Amino acid sequence: METIRLSTDVYNDAKIYAEQQKVSVDEFIVSLICNFGKKAKRKYQMKPIQELSPVLQEIANMPRLGTLDEDDVNGDKARWEYYREKHELE
C-alpha cells in the first residue's frame, strides 16, 4: 500500500466533502483518481489530411484502383503494385 501526502488544508477540504457525500476520504480520493484516469484516456482522432505530413498525405490519397484480391485483405499487393508503377521498379 502506498501513501499520499496532502497538506492539512487540502485534507480537511477533502474530509468535509467526503462527509457530505457520505464516503470516506479514501473512497473520495480514489474516485477522483479513477475519474481523472478515465478522462485522460482519450480516443485517438485522426488529423485532417491537410495537417498530415506530405508523405502521409500521399499515402492517404493513393488511388484505390480495382478490387482487392481475397488474399490481399490489407491491400499490401495493391500498394506494392502502385509503388512499382510509380517508381518504375521491377
C-alpha positions in Angstrom: 0.0 0.0 0.0 1.3 3.5 -0.9 0.8 6.7 1.0 -0.2 10.0 -0.5 0.8 13.1 1.4 -1.6 16.1 1.4 -1.4 19.4 3.1 -3.6 19.8 6.1 -5.8 22.3 4.3 -6.3 20.0 1.3 -7.0 17.0 3.5 -9.5 19.0 5.6 -11.3 20.1 2.5 -11.4 16.6 1.2 -12.7 15.3 4.6 -15.5 17.9 4.6 -16.6 17.0 1.0 -16.3 13.2 1.8 -18.5 13.6 4.8 -21.1 15.5 2.8 -21.1 12.7 0.2 -21.2 10.0 3.0 -18.0 8.4 1.9 -14.6 8.0 3.5 -11.7 10.4 2.5 -10.0 7.3 1.0 -13.0 6.5 -1.2 -13.3 10.1 -2.3 -9.7 10.4 -3.3 -9.8 7.0 -5.1 -12.8 8.1 -7.0 -11.1 11.3 -8.0 -8.1 9.4 -9.3 -10.2 6.9 -11.2 -12.3 9.6 -12.8 -9.3 11.5 -13.8 -7.8 8.4 -15.4 -10.9 7.9 -17.4 -10.9 11.4 -18.7 -7.2 11.2 -19.5 -7.8 8.2 -21.8 -9.0 9.9 -24.9 -9.8 8.1 -28.1 -7.5 8.6 -31.0 -8.7 11.1 -33.5 -7.1 11.2 -36.9 -6.0 14.7 -38.0 -7.5 16.1 -41.2 -5.4 15.1 -44.3 -4.2 18.7 -44.7 -2.5 18.5 -41.3 -0.6 15.3 -42.1 3.0 15.2 -43.4 3.3 15.2 -47.2 4.3 11.5 -47.2 1.2 10.5 -45.2 -1.0 12.8 -47.4 0.3 10.9 -50.5 -0.4 7.6 -48.9 -3.9 8.6 -47.8 -4.6 10.0 -51.3 -3.2 6.9 -53.1 -5.7 5.8 -55.8 -7.6 2.7 -55.0 -7.9 1.0 -58.3 -9.9 -2.1 -58.9 -10.8 -4.6 -56.2 -8.6 -6.3 -53.8 -7.8 -10.0 -54.1 -9.4 -12.2 -51.4 -5.9 -12.9 -50.0 -4.9 -9.2 -50.0 -7.1 -8.1 -47.1 -4.8 -5.3 -46.1 -4.1 -4.1 -49.6 -0.4 -5.0 -49.5 -0.3 -6.4 -53.0 -2.2 -3.4 -54.4 0.1 -1.0 -52.5 3.3 -2.6 -53.8 1.9 -2.6 -57.4 1.2 1.1 -57.1 4.7 1.8 -55.9 6.3 -0.4 -58.5 4.5 1.6 -61.2 5.1 5.0 -59.7 8.8 4.5 -59.1 9.3 2.2 -62.1 10.5 -0.7 -60.1 10.8 -4.2 -61.3 
